[in-house]
């Protein structure tokens, strides 16, 4: 993000009002814009120079070029480290990276092997995205990463296989209801594992605290309470993000298979499923991402006592601090 570029003058968070849901939707549509995948290292270097000029007063006010530079950095660079996030794990690649595994998980009639494979693939992608974009106040060891990864995969596969075995045995429900419940099994598995994944991958943040900053971008200290907010909201966002993508296409596909796609080959049905998931993902992603702001503000009274009587570099009392929620 552009906030990784240092300077005495604070950056505007966005060209949109992030205190409103609609403003966050428009902001998230920008940082998830897939055209940002075309950003080169030369573009990033130029963007950093523009942002640095603003933060040091050389650039008097935001211009169209400034907003373009900020968009490139916000969609490509990690806010804590300033490092370029690996391409498949950037927010601008979110829909594309998830498209294949989502289609795989939502393919009707998967057997045990297919269910296990696609749940493993999805959790592998989730772990990579979590690791690449999480708050970097505390680094995770390789051992912790491997154990947390194994736990997330076990949770997703266990829920998926358990529900796949349970749904056919349910009594007193109509065949169509049973069909719909079967199609929603991947959603339940993804949500469960997503929550487990977030809390395991980011457990160090809750135990040790995350960095909180004043309005000038200077670190005030580390807060466990801020970490709990960050991780809790991220876990809830996993549910919100997965719901439309894992629920809407399967339900529409059930209807299409009784009408337009009835009797069509598996290849045609797979293409239809792919199209439904792609359209839904691109349409709803900004709405899901915008529920919680990534850069959160919190009053110091809600944090630890040692953070409540700090002053900034101008010797003014700090009443509000900011932290990176992660994604």
C-alpha positions in Angstrom: 0.0 0.0 0.0 1.0 3.6 -0.4 1.2 3.9 3.4 4.5 2.0 3.2 6.1 5.1 1.8 7.4 7.2 4.7 7.1 11.0 5.1 6.0 13.6 7.6 2.7 14.5 5.9 -0.1 11.9 6.3 -1.6 10.4 3.2 -5.3 10.6 2.4 -6.7 7.1 2.9 -8.6 7.2 -0.3 -10.3 9.4 -2.9 -13.5 8.0 -1.5 -15.1 8.4 2.0 -14.1 5.2 3.8 -16.3 6.0 6.7 -19.2 5.0 4.5 -19.9 1.5 3.1 -20.4 2.9 -0.5 -17.1 4.7 -0.2 -15.3 1.4 0.8 -17.0 -0.5 -2.0 -15.6 2.0 -4.6 -12.2 1.9 -2.9 -12.2 -2.0 -2.9 -13.3 -2.0 -6.5 -10.1 -0.1 -7.2 -7.6 -2.3 -5.3 -9.2 -5.5 -6.7 -9.0 -4.1 -10.2 -7.4 -7.0 -12.3 -5.8 -4.5 -14.6 -3.4 -3.6 -11.7 -1.7 -7.0 -12.4 -0.1 -5.2 -15.4 1.8 -2.9 -13.0 5.6 -3.3 -13.5 8.5 -2.6 -11.1 9.1 0.6 -13.1 5.5 1.7 -12.5 5.9 1.0 -8.7 9.1 3.0 -8.5 7.4 5.9 -10.2 4.4 5.6 -8.0 6.6 5.6 -4.9 8.3 8.8 -6.1 5.0 10.5 -6.5 3.7 9.4 -3.1 7.0 10.4 -1.5 6.7 13.9 -3.1 3.3 14.3 -1.5 4.4 13.1 1.9 7.3 15.5 1.9 5.3 18.5 0.7 6.8 18.7 -2.9 3.4 17.8 -4.3 0.9 20.3 -2.9 -2.3 18.4 -3.4 -3.6 15.1 -4.8 -3.7 14.9 -8.6 -5.0 12.3 -11.0 -1.4 11.0 -11.2 -1.2 10.8 -7.5 -4.4 8.7 -7.2 -3.2 6.4 -10.0 0.1 5.9 -8.1 -1.7 5.3 -4.8 -4.0 2.7 -6.5 -1.0 0.9 -7.9 0.7 0.7 -4.6 -2.5 -0.1 -2.6 -3.2 -3.1 -4.9 0.4 -4.4 -5.2 2.5 -3.6 -2.1 2.2 -4.8 1.5 1.4 -1.9 3.8 3.7 -3.0 6.6 6.8 -4.2 4.8 6.6 -2.1 1.5 7.4 -5.3 -0.4 5.7 -6.3 -3.6 3.1 -9.1 -2.8 3.6 -12.2 -5.0 1.3 -11.8 -8.0 -1.2 -14.7 -7.4 -1.8 -13.5 -3.9 -2.5 -9.8 -4.5 -6.0 -8.4 -4.1 -6.0 -7.5 -7.8 -5.7 -11.2 -8.6 -8.2 -12.4 -6.0 -11.0 -13.4 -8.4 -8.7 -15.0 -10.9 -6.7 -17.0 -8.3 -9.9 -18.3 -6.7 -11.8 -19.0 -9.9 -10.3 -22.4 -10.7 -10.5 -23.9 -7.1 -14.0 -22.5 -6.6 -15.3 -24.1 -9.8 -13.6 -27.3 -8.7 -15.2 -27.3 -5.2 -18.7 -26.5 -6.7 -18.6 -29.2 -9.4 -21.6 -31.4 -8.9 -21.1 -35.1 -8.1 -17.6 -34.9 -6.7 -16.5 -38.2 -5.1 -14.4 -38.5 -2.0 -11.1 -38.0 -3.9 -12.4 -35.0 -5.7 -13.7 -33.4 -2.6 -10.4 -33.9 -0.7 -8.4 -32.6 -3.6 -10.3 -29.4 -4.1 -10.6 -28.6 -0.4 -6.9 -29.1 -0.1 -6.3 -26.8 -3.1 -8.5 -24.1 -1.7 -6.9 -24.2 1.7 -3.5 -24.1 0.2 -4.4 -21.0 -1.7 -6.0 -19.5 1.5 -2.8 -20.1 3.5 -0.7 -18.5 0.8 -3.0 -15.4 0.6 -3.2 -15.1 4.4 0.6 -15.4 4.8 1.3 -12.9 2.0 -1.2 -10.2 3.2 -1.4 -10.6 7.0 -0.2 -7.9 9.5 3.6 -8.3 9.7 4.1 -7.2 13.3 5.1 -10.8 14.1 6.7 -13.3 11.7 5.5 -16.9 11.8 8.0 -19.7 11.9 8.0 -22.4 9.2 6.9 -25.0 11.9 3.9 -22.8 12.9 3.0 -22.3 9.2 3.0 -26.0 8.4 1.0 -27.0 11.5 -1.6 -24.3 10.9 -1.8 -25.3 7.3 -2.4 -28.9 8.3 -5.1 -27.9 10.7 -7.0 -25.8 8.1 -6.8 -28.6 5.5 -8.0 -31.1 8.1 -10.9 -28.9 9.1 -12.1 -28.2 5.6 -11.8 -31.9 4.5 -13.4 -33.1 7.7 -16.5 -30.8 7.4 -16.9 -31.5 3.6 -16.7 -35.3 3.9 -18.8 -35.3 7.1 -21.6 -33.3 5.5 -21.4 -35.2 2.2 -22.1 -38.4 4.2 -24.8 -36.8 6.4 -26.9 -35.1 3.8 -28.0 -38.3 1.9 -29.1 -39.8 5.3 -31.4 -36.9 6.2 -35.0 -38.1 6.5 -38.2 -36.2 6.1 -36.9 -33.7 3.5 -37.8 -33.3 -0.2 -35.3 -34.5 -2.8 -34.9 -31.0 -4.1 -34.0 -29.7 -0.7 -31.5 -32.6 -0.2 -30.0 -31.6 -3.6 -29.6 -28.0 -2.6 -28.1 -28.9 0.8 -25.6 -31.1 -1.0 -24.6 -28.3 -3.3 -24.0 -26.1 -0.2 -21.6 -28.5 1.5 -18.5 -26.8 0.0 -19.7 -23.5 1.4 -19.9 -24.9 4.9 -16.5 -26.5 4.6 -14.9 -23.3 3.2 -16.4 -21.1 5.9 -15.4 -23.4 8.8 -11.9 -23.8 7.5 -11.6 -20.2 6.7 -12.3 -19.1 10.3 -9.9 -21.8 11.6 -7.3 -20.7 9.1 -7.4 -17.1 10.1 -7.1 -17.7 13.8 -4.4 -20.2 13.4 -2.3 -18.3 10.9 -2.6 -15.1 12.9 -2.6 -16.4 16.4 0.8 -14.7 17.1 -0.8 -11.4 16.6 -3.4 -12.0 19.4 -0.8 -13.4 21.7 1.8 -10.7 21.2 -0.1 -7.7 19.8 0.1 -5.8 16.6 1.7 -2.4 15.8 -0.6 0.6 16.1 0.3 4.0 14.6 -0.6 7.7 15.1 -2.0 9.9 12.3 1.5 10.7 11.2 2.3 7.0 10.6 4.6 6.7 13.6 4.4 3.5 15.7 2.8 4.1 19.1 3.2 0.6 20.4 1.8 -2.9 20.2 -1.7 -3.9 21.2 -3.3 -7.3 21.8 -6.7 -5.8 21.9 -6.2 -4.2 18.4 -5.0 -7.6 17.2 -8.2 -9.3 18.5 -10.3 -6.8 16.5 -8.1 -7.2 13.4 -8.2 -11.0 13.4 -11.9 -11.3 14.5 -13.0 -9.0 11.7 -10.9 -10.8 9.2 -12.4 -14.1 10.2 -15.9 -12.7 9.9 -15.0 -11.2 6.5 -14.1 -14.7 5.3 -17.7 -15.7 5.9 -19.0 -12.6 4.2 -16.7 -13.0 1.2 -17.5 -16.7 0.7 -21.2 -16.5 1.1 -22.3 -15.0 -2.3 -19.6 -16.8 -4.3 -20.3 -20.2 -2.7 -24.1 -19.9 -2.4 -25.5 -18.0 -5.4 -23.9 -20.0 -8.3 -24.8 -23.4 -7.0 -28.4 -22.4 -6.4 -28.6 -20.9 -9.9 -27.0 -24.0 -11.4 -29.6 -26.2 -9.9 -32.3 -24.2 -11.7 -30.3 -24.2 -15.0 -29.8 -27.9 -14.9 -33.6 -28.3 -14.8 -34.0 -26.0 -17.7 -31.4 -24.5 -20.1 -28.6 -26.9 -19.2 -30.8 -30.0 -19.0 -29.3 -32.9 -21.0 -26.2 -30.9 -21.8 -22.7 -32.4 -21.6 -20.6 -32.1 -18.5 -18.3 -29.8 -20.4 -21.1 -27.4 -21.2 -22.3 -27.5 -17.6 -18.8 -26.9 -16.3 -18.5 -23.8 -18.6 -21.9 -22.6 -17.3 -20.7 -23.1 -13.7 -17.5 -21.2 -14.5 -19.3 -18.3 -16.0 -21.7 -18.0 -13.1 -18.9 -18.0 -10.5 -16.8 -15.5 -12.5 -19.7 -13.1 -12.9 -20.7 -13.4 -9.3 -17.1 -13.0 -8.0 -16.4 -9.9 -10.0 -19.8 -8.4 -9.1 -19.9 -9.0 -5.4 -16.2 -8.9 -4.3 -16.0 -5.1 -3.7 -19.3 -5.3 -1.7 -17.9 -8.1 0.5 -14.4 -6.5 0.9 -16.0 -3.2 1.8 -17.8 -4.4 4.9 -14.7 -3.7 7.1 -12.0 -1.1 6.3 -8.5 -2.6 6.0 -6.8 0.3 7.8 -8.8 0.6 11.0 -9.0 3.5 13.4 -9.6 2.8 17.1 -9.8 5.1 20.2 -7.0 4.5 22.6 -9.5 4.1 25.5 -10.4 0.8 24.0 -6.8 -0.4 24.1 -4.2 -1.2 26.8 -3.6 1.4 29.6 0.1 1.9 28.4 -1.2 3.2 25.1 -3.6 5.7 26.5 -1.2 8.6 27.5 1.0 8.8 24.5 1.9 12.0 22.5 2.8 12.4 18.9 5.9 14.0 17.4 4.2 17.4 17.9 3.6 16.7 21.6 -0.1 16.5 21.1 -2.0 13.8 23.0 -2.8 10.8 20.8 -6.5 9.9 21.1 -6.9 7.7 18.0 -4.5 5.1 16.6 -4.5 3.1 13.4 -3.7 -0.5 12.4 -3.6 -2.7 9.4 -6.4 -5.3 9.7 -4.9 -7.5 7.1 -7.1 -9.5 4.7 
